[in-house]
Amino acid sequence: MTPRTLVDIFRNLADMPKPDLLLVKQGGKWNPISTMEFMDRVKAVSSAFESLGIKQGGRVALLSENRPEWSIVDFACQCYGAVLVPIFPTMVTDQVAYLLKDSGATVAFASTSEQAAKILAAKETSEPVTQALKHVIVFEASSLAGTTPYASVVETGRVAYAADPSAFEKRADARVPSDLATLIYTSGTTGQPKGAMLMQSNFVSNVFAGASILPIDSSAVALSFLPLSHVFERCIEYCYYYRSATIAYAESVDKLRDNLSEVNPHLFGAVPRVYEKVYGRVQENLSKSSLAKQKLFAKAIETGKRVTALRAERRTPGFALALEHFVYERLVYRKVRAALGSRFQFAISGGAPLAKELAEFFWAVGIEIYEGYGLTETSPVIAVACPSAWRLGTVGKILPGVECRIAPDGEILTRGPHVMKGYFNKPKETAEAIDEGGWFHTGDIGRIDEDGFLMITDRKKEILVNSYGKNVAPAPIEGFLKGHPFVSLPVLIGDRRKFLACLFVPNFENLASWAKENGLGSLPMENLVEEPRVLALFQAAVDEWNVGKPHEMLINRFAILPRDLTIESGELTPTLKVKRRIIDQHFKHLIDEMYEGAGA
């Protein structure tokens, strides 16, 4: 049946049971969890909620990496009528305390003792959290005082369900589309995080529309590694459940390369940083090849781009180009694709803009990446590319059932069943985000082309305004610079300044290899980034950008950071977006040095 709630998506799983709905690696082996086993665990956990004192509409926090228990607790909440509050596993105690306090969670689930310790520490530092939070439940065995084993909760729930299955069914039957499903706290690039209130109908409308255009079915195996705490991965996984696809939970991002070869997935979702790192590894391996192989690779990529451009226009390559492409398929393309496995079909990119140059490279070698666009507040998809409608440099067409228009100042506005109910306990912020006409103001700048493809040009709030009043969008410039083999992450500086400058996080792997080959391998990174020959590498990237650019878009100075930006330091959000305000604070000395004597 057509789902109206997330409960319907859960119940519909029984119509297409399979022995391997989920895959999880334990003891060096990928073990399956069947559809019936998964559904039984959801019913057990949900049936235990009453004994934990959870009320209808009560908040349940979840601090965990991706694993089967994450979805089990989520669906248990949806069937019971509780509101899930996901917390990123990378968050520190202060951040955890804020979310627990603001949401008023009464029960918290944690994956490990380490994650549970953050919750217990939050209770000690916040009186409101202490008063509200009654139970801390840990998935894995834990000796921490003040915690409850997950296994005992499951057992309590099994007994309760067996005694009265109708109690679970009645609560599940009572769920309606307008019920609050979750509070997802925005990343907070500025100010404190806000809890976006997403309803059952928000997710279901997105899932139904997305699944109608993306080729996902019950034969597919998807690899899950983006945090389920983020709305992007969570919505994708609802699509997987809706289509009864198999979900394999990666051990970690660090083991992604191994897990890809072991699982051999058909698809996955990722943020641009993942694709950037894959591209970086390809470039590093290429740099160690002979000059002849490098030239062959460059020609192959150029040919692949030409074929992709024709495909985008629904045109067929001529005989000569098709033959050339056929040869490179055997010599180059399939070797690059081999890292993703033999069954790979497509990937989805979201969470941040994917540089067009990066997308062109992957499509050139036959790795189809469908970029999407949305926000936490839109649950999340507004637009997404798909096999029947894609154009590189855009985020696809507007999702069916979604309204989208461009405001006079260029801001993207959207309206429809995907837009959140509002921000939790923040009526003022809600009114600022959703106008009287029901249009949600995204804060992003973009345009819709003549064929209906949406292009994102920048963040409204991140546009740099120089001291001459000229507006500069950092995203296109940073996107270009990311294509340089020695650049991992560029951060453009220039708001209220006379000219643009840039802080570079180098690709440490590539830089270390280069240093070793050029007799600088013994230098610590702090000294290496100040070496004249290293500075020349980055100057080349800047010079390449500066060619033919107007004065306000020229990068005049730069500095190279000796370390990566981190989530723990507050420099990146949990979804790896740069917090420019924090960067300005942490690297003030470097920024000031770049503008010394410039009257900035």
C-alpha positions as CSV (number, residue, x, y, z in Angstrom):
1,M,0.0,0.0,0.0
2,T,1.1,3.6,-0.5
3,P,2.7,4.7,2.8
4,R,1.2,7.6,4.8
5,T,3.6,7.3,7.8
6,L,6.9,5.7,8.6
7,V,5.0,3.0,10.4
8,D,3.5,2.0,7.0
9,I,7.0,1.8,5.5
10,F,8.0,-0.5,8.4
11,R,4.9,-2.7,8.1
12,N,5.3,-3.0,4.3
13,L,8.6,-4.7,4.9
14,A,6.6,-7.9,5.7
15,D,5.3,-7.9,2.1
16,M,8.7,-8.6,0.7
17,P,10.7,-10.6,3.4
18,K,14.3,-11.4,2.7
19,P,17.0,-13.2,4.7
20,D,19.5,-10.3,4.4
21,L,17.6,-7.1,5.0
22,L,20.7,-5.8,6.9
23,L,24.3,-6.8,6.9
24,V,26.7,-6.1,9.8
25,K,30.3,-7.2,10.2
26,Q,31.1,-9.0,13.4
27,G,34.1,-11.2,14.1
28,G,35.5,-10.5,10.6
29,K,32.4,-11.8,8.9
30,W,29.4,-10.1,7.3
31,N,26.3,-11.5,9.1
32,P,22.8,-11.1,7.8
33,I,19.7,-9.9,9.7
34,S,16.4,-11.1,8.1
35,T,13.4,-8.9,7.6
36,M,11.4,-10.9,10.2
37,E,14.2,-10.7,12.8
38,F,14.5,-6.9,12.3
39,M,10.8,-6.4,12.6
40,D,10.6,-8.6,15.8
41,R,13.4,-6.5,17.4
42,V,11.6,-3.2,16.5
43,K,8.4,-4.6,18.1
44,A,10.3,-5.7,21.2
45,V,12.1,-2.4,21.8
46,S,8.9,-0.4,21.1
47,S,7.0,-2.6,23.6
48,A,9.6,-1.8,26.3
49,F,9.1,1.9,26.0
50,E,6.2,2.1,28.4
51,S,8.2,0.4,31.2
52,L,10.9,3.1,30.6
53,G,8.4,5.8,31.3
54,I,8.3,7.2,27.8
55,K,5.1,9.0,27.1
56,Q,3.4,9.7,23.7
57,G,5.4,12.5,22.1
58,G,8.3,12.0,24.6
59,R,11.8,12.5,23.3
60,V,14.3,9.6,22.9
61,A,17.9,10.5,22.3
62,L,20.2,8.3,20.2
63,L,23.9,8.7,20.3
64,S,25.4,6.0,18.0
65,E,27.3,5.2,14.9
66,N,25.5,3.5,12.0
67,R,24.4,0.0,13.0
68,P,21.2,-2.1,13.0
69,E,20.2,-0.9,16.5
70,W,20.0,2.7,15.1
71,S,17.2,1.9,12.8
72,I,15.6,-0.5,15.3
73,V,15.3,2.3,17.9
74,D,14.1,4.8,15.2
75,F,11.3,2.6,14.0
76,A,10.4,1.6,17.6
77,C,9.9,5.4,18.3
78,Q,7.8,5.8,15.2
79,C,5.5,2.8,16.1
80,Y,5.2,4.0,19.7
81,G,4.6,7.7,19.1
82,A,7.9,8.9,20.6
83,V,10.1,11.5,19.0
84,L,13.7,10.5,18.1
85,V,16.5,13.0,18.8
86,P,19.6,11.8,16.9
87,I,23.0,13.0,18.2
88,F,26.1,12.8,16.0
89,P,28.6,10.3,17.5
90,T,31.4,12.9,16.9
91,M,29.8,15.4,19.2
92,V,31.6,16.3,22.5
93,T,30.0,16.4,25.9
94,D,29.0,20.1,25.9
95,Q,27.2,19.6,22.5
96,V,25.5,16.5,23.8
97,A,24.4,18.3,26.9
98,Y,22.8,21.1,24.9
99,L,20.8,18.7,22.7
100,L,19.6,16.7,25.7
101,K,18.6,19.8,27.6
102,D,16.9,21.6,24.7
103,S,14.9,18.5,23.6
104,G,14.0,17.4,27.1
105,A,14.9,13.7,26.3
106,T,13.8,11.3,29.0
107,V,15.6,8.2,27.7
108,A,18.9,8.0,25.8
109,F,20.4,5.1,23.8
110,A,24.2,5.0,23.3
111,S,26.2,2.6,21.2
112,T,29.2,2.1,23.4
113,S,30.6,2.9,26.9
114,E,32.5,5.8,25.4
115,Q,29.4,7.3,23.9
116,A,27.4,6.6,27.1
117,A,30.1,8.4,29.1
118,K,29.3,11.6,27.2
119,I,25.6,11.3,28.2
120,L,26.5,10.6,31.9
121,A,28.9,13.6,31.9
122,A,26.1,15.8,30.4
123,K,23.9,14.7,33.3
124,E,26.5,15.8,35.8
125,T,27.0,19.2,34.2
126,S,23.4,20.1,33.5
127,E,20.6,20.1,36.1
128,P,17.8,20.1,33.5
129,V,19.3,17.0,31.9
130,T,19.6,15.3,35.2
131,Q,16.0,16.0,36.0
132,A,14.6,14.9,32.6
133,L,16.8,12.0,31.7
134,K,15.8,8.8,33.5
135,H,17.5,6.0,31.6
136,V,20.8,5.6,29.6
137,I,20.7,2.4,27.6
138,V,23.9,1.0,26.0
139,F,23.9,-1.3,22.9
140,E,27.3,-3.0,23.7
141,A,28.3,-4.5,27.0
142,S,29.2,-1.8,29.5
143,S,30.3,-1.7,33.2
144,L,29.4,2.0,33.5
145,A,27.2,2.7,36.6
146,G,23.9,4.4,35.8
147,T,23.4,2.6,32.5
148,T,21.0,-0.2,31.4
149,P,22.0,-3.0,29.0
150,Y,20.2,-2.9,25.7
151,A,19.8,-6.7,25.8
152,S,17.7,-6.4,29.0
153,V,15.5,-3.8,27.3
154,V,14.9,-6.1,24.4
155,E,14.1,-9.0,26.6
156,T,11.6,-6.8,28.7
157,G,10.0,-5.8,25.4
158,R,9.7,-9.3,24.1
159,V,7.9,-10.4,27.2
160,A,5.6,-7.4,27.0
161,Y,4.8,-8.0,23.3
162,A,4.2,-11.7,23.8
163,A,1.8,-10.9,26.7
164,D,-0.2,-8.3,24.6
165,P,0.7,-7.9,20.9
166,S,-2.4,-5.7,20.5
167,A,-0.8,-2.9,22.6
168,F,1.9,-2.5,20.1
169,E,-0.5,-2.7,17.1
170,K,-2.9,-0.1,18.7
171,R,-0.1,2.4,19.2
172,A,1.2,1.8,15.6
173,D,-2.4,2.1,14.2
174,A,-2.8,5.5,16.0
175,R,0.1,7.1,14.1
176,V,-1.0,9.8,11.7
177,P,1.0,11.8,9.1
178,S,1.1,15.0,11.2
179,D,2.7,13.2,14.1
180,L,6.2,14.5,15.0
181,A,8.8,11.9,14.0
182,T,12.0,13.5,15.0
183,L,13.9,16.5,16.2
184,I,17.0,17.0,14.1
185,Y,19.3,19.7,15.2
186,T,20.8,21.8,12.5
187,S,24.6,21.9,12.2
188,G,24.9,25.4,13.6
189,T,27.4,27.1,11.3
190,T,26.2,30.3,13.1
191,G,24.8,30.4,16.6
192,Q,23.3,27.5,18.6
193,P,21.8,24.5,16.9
194,K,18.0,24.6,16.4
195,G,15.8,21.5,16.5
196,A,14.0,21.1,13.2
197,M,10.6,19.4,13.9
198,L,10.0,16.8,11.1
199,M,6.7,15.0,10.8
200,Q,5.9,11.6,9.6
201,S,4.5,13.1,6.4
202,N,7.7,15.1,5.8
203,F,9.8,12.0,5.4
204,V,7.2,9.9,3.7
205,S,6.6,12.5,1.0
206,N,10.3,12.7,0.3
207,V,10.8,8.9,0.3
208,F,7.8,8.3,-2.0
209,A,9.0,11.0,-4.5
210,G,12.6,10.0,-4.3
211,A,12.0,6.3,-4.8
212,S,9.8,7.1,-7.8
213,I,12.8,8.5,-9.8
214,L,15.8,6.6,-8.4
215,P,16.4,3.0,-9.5
216,I,16.3,1.2,-6.1
217,D,14.7,-2.2,-5.7
218,S,14.8,-5.3,-3.5
219,S,17.8,-6.7,-5.4
220,A,20.0,-3.8,-4.5
221,V,22.7,-3.8,-1.8
222,A,23.5,-0.4,-0.4
223,L,26.5,0.5,1.8
224,S,25.7,2.8,4.7
225,F,28.5,5.0,6.1
226,L,27.3,8.6,6.3
227,P,26.0,9.3,9.8
228,L,22.4,8.3,10.2
229,S,22.2,11.3,12.6
230,H,22.2,13.4,9.4
231,V,18.9,13.7,7.6
232,F,20.5,12.9,4.2
233,E,21.5,9.3,5.1
234,R,18.5,8.7,7.2
235,C,16.1,9.6,4.3
236,I,18.1,7.5,1.9
237,E,17.8,4.5,4.2
238,Y,14.0,5.1,4.5
239,C,14.1,4.7,0.7
240,Y,16.0,1.5,1.0
241,Y,13.5,0.1,3.5
242,Y,10.6,1.3,1.3
243,R,12.1,-0.8,-1.6
244,S,13.3,-3.6,0.7
245,A,16.9,-3.1,-0.4
246,T,19.7,-4.7,1.6
247,I,21.6,-2.2,3.9
248,A,25.2,-3.1,4.8
249,Y,26.6,-1.0,7.6
250,A,30.2,0.0,7.0
251,E,32.6,-0.5,10.0
252,S,33.8,3.1,9.7
253,V,34.8,5.7,7.1
254,D,38.5,4.6,7.7
255,K,37.6,1.1,6.6
256,L,35.5,2.2,3.7
257,R,37.9,1.0,1.1
258,D,37.9,-2.6,2.5
259,N,34.2,-2.6,3.1
260,L,33.5,-1.6,-0.5
261,S,35.4,-4.6,-1.8
262,E,33.8,-6.9,0.7
263,V,30.2,-5.8,0.3
264,N,30.4,-5.0,-3.4
265,P,27.4,-2.6,-3.2
266,H,25.2,-1.4,-6.0
267,L,24.9,2.1,-4.6
268,F,25.6,4.4,-1.6
269,G,25.2,8.0,-0.6
270,A,28.2,10.3,0.3
271,V,29.1,13.9,0.9
272,P,31.6,15.6,-1.5
273,R,34.5,15.2,0.9
274,V,34.3,11.4,0.3
275,Y,34.5,11.8,-3.4
276,E,37.3,14.4,-3.1
277,K,39.3,11.8,-1.1
278,V,38.7,9.1,-3.7
279,Y,39.8,11.5,-6.4
280,G,42.9,12.4,-4.4
281,R,43.9,8.8,-4.1
282,V,43.5,8.3,-7.8
283,Q,45.7,11.4,-8.5
284,E,48.3,10.2,-6.0
285,N,48.6,6.8,-7.6
286,L,48.8,8.4,-11.0
287,S,51.6,10.7,-9.9
288,K,53.7,7.5,-9.3
289,S,53.1,6.2,-12.8
290,S,55.3,6.8,-15.8
291,L,54.8,9.9,-17.9
292,A,53.3,7.8,-20.7
293,K,50.7,6.4,-18.4
294,Q,49.9,9.9,-17.1
295,K,49.4,11.1,-20.7
296,L,47.2,8.1,-21.5
297,F,45.1,8.8,-18.4
298,A,44.6,12.4,-19.3
299,K,43.5,11.6,-22.8
300,A,41.1,9.0,-21.4
301,I,39.5,11.5,-19.1
302,E,39.2,14.0,-21.9
303,T,37.5,11.4,-24.0
304,G,35.2,10.4,-21.2
305,K,34.2,14.0,-20.6
306,R,33.3,14.4,-24.3
307,V,31.1,11.3,-24.3
308,T,29.4,12.5,-21.0
309,A,28.7,15.9,-22.6
310,L,27.0,14.1,-25.5
311,R,25.0,11.8,-23.2
312,A,23.8,14.8,-21.2
313,E,22.3,16.2,-24.5
314,R,20.8,12.7,-25.3
315,R,23.2,12.4,-28.3
316,T,25.2,9.4,-29.4
317,P,29.0,9.6,-29.9
318,G,30.2,9.2,-33.5
319,F,32.0,6.0,-34.6
320,A,35.6,7.4,-34.0
321,L,34.8,8.8,-30.5
322,A,32.8,5.6,-29.6
323,L,35.8,3.4,-30.6
324,E,38.2,5.6,-28.6
325,H,35.9,5.4,-25.6
326,F,35.7,1.6,-26.0
327,V,39.5,1.3,-25.9
328,Y,39.8,3.5,-22.8
329,E,37.1,1.6,-21.1
330,R,39.3,-1.5,-21.1
331,L,42.6,0.4,-20.5
332,V,41.5,3.0,-17.9
333,Y,37.9,3.4,-16.8
334,R,37.1,0.0,-15.4
335,K,40.4,0.0,-13.4
336,V,39.3,3.2,-11.6
337,R,35.8,1.8,-11.1
338,A,37.2,-1.5,-9.6
339,A,37.7,0.3,-6.3
340,L,33.9,0.5,-5.9
341,G,33.2,-3.2,-6.8
342,S,31.9,-5.0,-9.8
343,R,28.2,-4.4,-9.0
344,F,28.4,-0.6,-8.5
345,Q,25.6,1.2,-10.4
346,F,25.4,4.8,-9.0
347,A,26.0,7.0,-6.0
348,I,24.2,10.0,-4.5
349,S,25.9,13.1,-3.4
350,G,24.5,15.6,-0.9
351,G,25.2,17.7,2.2
352,A,27.3,20.2,0.3
353,P,28.0,21.3,-3.3
354,L,29.9,18.8,-5.4
355,A,32.4,20.7,-7.6
356,K,31.5,20.4,-11.3
357,E,35.1,19.4,-12.2
358,L,34.9,16.5,-9.7
359,A,31.6,15.3,-11.1
360,E,33.0,15.5,-14.6
361,F,35.9,13.3,-13.6
362,F,33.7,10.6,-12.1
363,W,31.2,10.6,-14.9
364,A,34.1,10.4,-17.4
365,V,35.2,7.1,-15.9
366,G,31.7,5.7,-15.7
367,I,30.9,6.5,-12.1
368,E,27.5,8.1,-12.1
369,I,27.0,10.4,-9.2
370,Y,23.5,11.9,-8.9
371,E,23.7,15.1,-6.9
372,G,20.9,16.2,-4.7
373,Y,20.0,19.4,-2.8
374,G,18.1,20.0,0.4
375,L,18.3,20.9,4.0
376,T,17.5,19.4,7.4
377,E,14.4,21.6,7.5
378,T,13.1,20.1,4.2
379,S,13.5,16.5,5.3
380,P,15.7,16.9,3.2
381,V,15.4,16.7,-0.6
382,I,14.3,19.7,-2.7
383,A,15.9,18.6,-6.0
384,V,17.9,15.6,-7.1
385,A,19.4,14.3,-10.4
386,C,18.4,10.8,-11.6
387,P,19.0,8.6,-14.6
388,S,16.2,10.2,-16.6
389,A,17.2,13.8,-15.7
390,W,20.8,14.9,-14.9
391,R,23.0,17.8,-15.9
392,L,26.5,18.2,-14.4
393,G,26.9,21.5,-12.6
394,T,23.3,21.3,-11.4
395,V,21.5,19.4,-8.5
396,G,18.9,18.0,-10.9
397,K,15.3,18.9,-11.2
398,I,12.8,19.7,-8.5
399,L,11.5,16.6,-6.7
400,P,7.9,15.6,-7.6
401,G,5.4,17.2,-5.2
402,V,7.8,20.0,-4.2
403,E,7.4,23.7,-5.1
404,C,10.5,25.8,-5.7
405,R,11.0,29.4,-6.8
406,I,13.7,32.0,-6.8
407,A,13.2,35.2,-4.8
408,P,14.2,38.6,-6.3
409,D,17.5,38.5,-4.4
410,G,18.3,35.1,-5.8
411,E,17.4,33.1,-2.7
412,I,15.9,29.6,-3.2
413,L,12.4,29.3,-1.6
414,T,10.5,26.0,-1.3
415,R,7.0,24.9,-0.2
416,G,5.3,21.6,0.1
417,P,4.8,18.5,2.2
418,H,8.6,18.2,2.8
419,V,8.9,21.4,4.8
420,M,9.3,21.0,8.6
421,K,6.7,22.0,11.1
422,G,9.1,24.5,12.6
423,Y,12.0,24.9,15.1
424,F,11.3,23.3,18.5
425,N,10.4,25.9,21.1
426,K,11.6,28.7,18.7
427,P,8.6,30.5,17.3
428,K,10.6,33.6,16.3
429,E,13.2,31.6,14.3
430,T,10.4,29.6,12.7
431,A,8.6,32.7,11.6
432,E,11.9,34.0,10.1
433,A,12.4,30.8,8.2
434,I,8.9,30.1,6.9
435,D,6.9,33.1,5.7
436,E,3.2,33.6,5.8
437,G,2.8,32.0,2.4
438,G,4.4,28.8,3.7
439,W,7.6,29.3,1.7
440,F,10.7,28.1,3.5
441,H,13.7,30.4,3.0
442,T,16.7,28.2,2.4
443,G,19.5,30.8,2.7
444,D,21.0,29.5,-0.5
445,I,21.4,31.4,-3.7
446,G,20.6,29.7,-7.0
447,R,18.7,29.7,-10.3
448,I,16.5,27.3,-12.3
449,D,17.6,27.0,-16.0
450,E,15.3,26.8,-19.0
451,D,15.0,23.0,-18.7
452,G,14.1,23.0,-15.0
453,F,17.5,22.1,-13.6
454,L,18.4,23.8,-10.3
455,M,21.8,25.3,-9.8
456,I,23.2,26.4,-6.4
457,T,25.6,29.3,-6.7
458,D,26.2,30.0,-3.0
459,R,25.1,30.4,0.6
460,K,23.3,33.7,1.1
461,K,24.8,34.1,4.5
462,E,28.3,33.1,3.3
463,I,28.6,35.6,0.5
464,L,31.7,37.7,1.1
465,V,31.2,41.4,0.8
466,N,34.6,43.2,0.4
467,S,35.4,46.6,1.6
468,Y,34.4,48.1,-1.7
469,G,30.9,46.6,-1.4
470,K,31.4,43.9,-4.1
471,N,29.8,40.5,-3.5
472,V,32.0,37.4,-3.9
473,A,30.6,33.9,-3.7
474,P,33.2,31.6,-2.2
475,A,31.8,28.3,-3.2
476,P,32.7,28.4,-7.0
477,I,36.3,29.5,-6.1
478,E,36.7,26.9,-3.4
479,G,35.3,24.3,-5.7
480,F,37.8,25.1,-8.4
481,L,40.8,25.1,-5.9
482,K,39.7,21.6,-4.6
483,G,40.6,20.2,-8.0
484,H,44.3,20.8,-7.4
485,P,46.1,17.6,-6.3
486,F,47.8,19.3,-3.3
487,V,44.6,21.0,-2.0
488,S,42.3,19.2,0.4
489,L,40.2,22.1,1.6
490,P,40.4,25.8,0.7
491,V,38.8,28.4,2.9
492,L,38.3,31.8,1.3
493,I,38.7,34.9,3.4
494,G,37.8,38.4,2.4
495,D,34.6,39.7,4.1
496,R,35.0,43.4,4.7
497,R,38.6,43.2,3.4
498,K,40.2,44.9,0.4
499,F,41.1,41.6,-1.3
500,L,40.6,37.9,-1.2
501,A,43.0,35.6,0.7
502,C,42.8,31.9,1.2
503,L,43.7,29.4,4.0
504,F,44.6,26.0,2.5
505,V,44.4,22.6,4.2
506,P,46.8,20.6,2.1
507,N,46.2,17.0,0.9
508,F,48.7,15.7,3.5
509,E,49.1,12.3,1.8
510,N,50.0,13.8,-1.5
511,L,52.2,16.5,0.1
512,A,54.1,14.0,2.2
513,S,54.8,11.8,-0.9
514,W,56.0,14.9,-2.8
515,A,58.2,15.9,0.1
516,K,59.8,12.5,0.3
517,E,60.5,12.5,-3.4
518,N,62.0,16.0,-3.2
519,G,64.3,15.5,-0.2
520,L,62.1,17.2,2.3
521,G,60.6,14.1,3.9
522,S,62.3,14.7,7.2
523,L,60.7,18.1,7.8
524,P,57.8,18.3,10.3
525,M,54.6,19.5,8.7
526,E,54.8,22.9,10.5
527,N,58.1,23.6,8.7
528,L,57.1,21.9,5.4
529,V,54.2,24.2,4.7
530,E,56.5,27.2,4.9
531,E,59.1,25.8,2.5
532,P,59.4,28.0,-0.7
533,R,59.0,25.0,-3.0
534,V,55.8,24.0,-1.2
535,L,54.5,27.5,-1.4
536,A,55.2,27.5,-5.1
537,L,52.9,24.4,-5.5
538,F,50.0,26.3,-4.0
539,Q,50.8,29.5,-5.7
540,A,50.4,27.6,-9.0
541,A,46.8,26.7,-7.9
542,V,46.1,30.3,-7.1
543,D,47.6,31.6,-10.3
544,E,45.5,29.1,-12.3
545,W,42.3,30.5,-10.7
546,N,43.4,34.1,-11.1
547,V,43.7,34.0,-14.9
548,G,41.2,36.4,-16.4
549,K,39.3,37.1,-13.2
550,P,37.9,40.5,-12.2
551,H,39.8,42.4,-9.5
552,E,37.4,41.4,-6.7
553,M,37.7,37.7,-7.4
554,L,41.5,37.6,-7.4
555,I,43.2,35.7,-4.6
556,N,46.1,38.0,-3.5
557,R,47.6,36.0,-0.6
558,F,47.4,32.6,1.0
559,A,48.6,30.6,3.9
560,I,48.9,26.8,4.3
561,L,47.7,25.2,7.5
562,P,49.9,22.4,9.1
563,R,46.9,20.4,10.3
564,D,43.4,19.4,9.2
565,L,40.3,21.1,10.3
566,T,38.3,19.0,12.8
567,I,34.8,18.5,14.1
568,E,36.2,18.3,17.7
569,S,37.7,21.8,17.4
570,G,34.4,23.2,16.2
571,E,36.0,24.2,12.9
572,L,33.7,21.8,10.9
573,T,30.1,20.8,11.5
574,P,29.4,17.1,11.9
575,T,28.6,17.1,8.1
576,L,32.0,18.5,7.4
577,K,30.9,22.0,6.5
578,V,33.3,24.8,7.4
579,K,32.4,27.1,10.2
580,R,33.9,30.3,8.9
581,R,33.3,32.2,12.1
582,I,35.4,29.7,14.1
583,I,38.0,29.6,11.4
584,D,38.3,33.4,11.7
585,Q,38.9,33.0,15.5
586,H,41.3,30.0,15.4
587,F,43.5,31.3,12.7
588,K,43.3,35.0,13.4
589,H,47.1,35.4,13.5
590,L,47.5,33.9,10.1
591,I,44.7,35.9,8.6
592,D,46.1,39.1,10.1
593,E,49.5,38.3,8.7
594,M,48.0,37.9,5.2
595,Y,46.5,41.4,5.4
596,E,49.3,43.2,7.2
597,G,50.1,46.5,5.5
598,A,47.1,46.1,3.2
599,G,44.9,48.5,5.1
600,A,42.4,45.7,5.6
